[in-house]
Amino acid sequence: MIGFIVFGLVVGVLARLIKPGKQNLSLVATLLLGLAGSVIGGIVASALGTGDIFELNILGAIVAIVAAVLLIGVAEGLSGRNKGARV
């Protein structure tokens, strides 16, 4: 489980590096989005029969990073929309 959390943080950091532009997300938000991406990657890899949800495999890692990049984009969009509504 600790390895899963560490991998989630790595996925979150990689997703922030891949996503162009400046992200206004905290380290905790990066960790949570990375964990969410890891869970999504594990579920997809498990559904495709490449391993268990908590197993580290290349397909799950790729899907986790892509999912985390998309989640960061959604989080930025939601936070940007909320900031614009306050002005």
N, C-alpha and C positions, 0 to 999 in steps of 0.2 A: 504494500500500500504506500509506503514511503517512496519507493521507486516510481510509482504512478504519479505521485505529487511532484516529484522532481522532474519527471518527464513532462508533466503538464506545464511547469514553469519554463522548461526549455522550449516546448512547443509555442508558448505564448511569446517568448523573446524572439524566436525565429520568425513568428508571424509578424511581429512588429518590425523586424528588419526587412522582411519581404514587402510589406505594405508600404507603398510610397507615401510621402508626405509626413507631416508631424502629427503624432497622436497625443491627445491630451488624456491619457489613461494612467492611472496609478499602477504601482507594482502589484498591488492586490488585485486590481481589475485585470491586469495582464495574466496573473496566475489563475484567476477564476476562468477567464476566457480560454486560456491554454488547457485547463482541466476539462472544460466543456468540449473543446476540440478533441482532446484525448479520448473522452468518452464516446464521442461521435465516431472517431476513427476506430476505436475498439469494437463498437457495435457493427460498423460496416464490415470490418475485417472478419468478425465472428459470423456475420450473416453470409459472407462469401465463403466461409469454411476454411479460412487460413489460420485460425487459431482462436483461443479464448479471448474474451474482452480485455483481460488484464495482461495478456501476453504481448511482448514487444515484437512486432514484425514490420517489415518494410512497407507493406500496403497500409497497415493501420497508421504508421507514422506519417506517410504521405497524406492520407485522408485527414489525419488529425491536424496537420499544418494547414492544409487548404481550408478546413472547417474553421480553424482559429483565425485565419486571415479574413474569412467572410464574417465571422462573429465580431471581429474588431471593426470592420467596416460598418456593420449594423450598429454597434455601440457608438461609433463616431457619428453616424447619421442621427441616431436618437438624441445624443447629447447636443448636437448642433441645432437640431430642431427645437429642443427645449430652450436653448439660449436665445434663439431668435424670437421665441414667443414672449419672452420676458421684456424685450426692448420696446 
